[in-house]
Amino acid sequence: MFVKSLADCPALTANDGCRIFELLHPSNDPLDLPYSFAIAEVEPGESSYRHRLRQTEIYFILAGRGRMHVDDETRDLGPGDAVVIPAEAEQWIDNVGDERLRFIAVVSPPWRAEDDLRT
């Protein structure tokens, strides 16, 4: 059994500007996973940078209110909402609420810096 606590994950700034806590990644943990799993945060009034991933990504909103942009589509999201972001789609999320936007980010295959490109 592999267990890792969020409290043991240092905060990092991702290429898209989000603060992330990488919980599970096969290059950092003794795991053979086809995905990476992180918690991401965006402060009130802020946005992630426009970017594209070469991988498919899923966001699951834990707290706060976000406005998700995927190519030419825009949707408001809140706790309990999940969005699938296709590989190569231009994407960013705005925090449109008055509290920290917090969400799970699952990337498959696992996230790699060279596959995360600002637009």
Order of alpha helices (4+ residues) and beta strands (2+ residues): beta-beta-beta-beta-beta-beta-beta-beta-beta-beta-beta
